[in-house]
Amino acid sequence: MKLSLKNLFLTYLKIGAFTLGGGYAMIPVVEKELVDKKGWLEPTSFYHMISVAQAIPGMIALNSAIYVGYRLKGIKGAMVSGIGVILPAFLMMLVIAGVWTQLGEIPPLLAAFFEGVRVVVVGLILYAGYKLFLSSNNPQRLLIMALAFGLVLFLDIHPFYLIVTLALMSIIFAPKEERHDLT
């Protein structure tokens, strides 16, 4: 598919509209769209984008959309991809707020829907982690991933401290040939 601002916007609008559960649940969908279907990113670039999007403050979905949009089409690309990915959630929240205001509560059918979505989101997040795990054939990266998982699971360390510390470790210990310009 031709890479235009319109196609970039529509792609992220689709991602934002049909991926429930937030940024981590979006990772497999974004990869399928941008890497597999459209070929706009190479797998390595995609995984670098995920790393950068996680490391900076804000929503991973928006961060990654802005990153990819900027990388592919500059400032205008960053704007259209960012707007495209957040617009569906914004409109959905307006509708839910309107329903809630009118009824005073979320209808049972909608509450049951969101409960089902929650379970699927966990599966999508696990799948994203699995794909990221498979993409890292570097033993040092695998060790860092295992260390991060263990620290969160057993010591309840805040993710912010892990991200900063382990990202710095990755920079320090990365082989020179793997140090890429992420811009």
Secondary structure as the mmCIF struct_conf table of DSSP 4:
data_model
#
loop_
_struct_conf.conf_type_id
_struct_conf.id
_struct_conf.beg_label_comp_id
_struct_conf.beg_label_asym_id
_struct_conf.beg_label_seq_id
_struct_conf.end_label_comp_id
_struct_conf.end_label_asym_id
_struct_conf.end_label_seq_id
HELX_RH_AL_P HELX_RH_AL_P1 LEU A 5 PHE A 18
BEND BEND1 GLY A 21 GLY A 21
HELX_RH_AL_P HELX_RH_AL_P2 GLY A 23 GLU A 31
HELX_RH_PI_P HELX_RH_PI_P1 LYS A 32 LYS A 37
BEND BEND2 LYS A 38 LYS A 38
BEND BEND3 LEU A 41 LEU A 41
HELX_RH_AL_P HELX_RH_AL_P3 PRO A 43 ALA A 55
BEND BEND4 ILE A 56 GLY A 58
HELX_RH_AL_P HELX_RH_AL_P4 ILE A 60 LEU A 103
BEND BEND5 GLY A 104 GLU A 105
HELX_RH_AL_P HELX_RH_AL_P5 PRO A 108 SER A 135
HELX_RH_AL_P HELX_RH_AL_P6 PRO A 139 LEU A 155
HELX_RH_AL_P HELX_RH_AL_P7 PRO A 159 PHE A 173
BEND BEND6 ALA A 174 ALA A 174
HELX_RH_3T_P HELX_RH_3T_P1 LYS A 176 GLU A 178
#
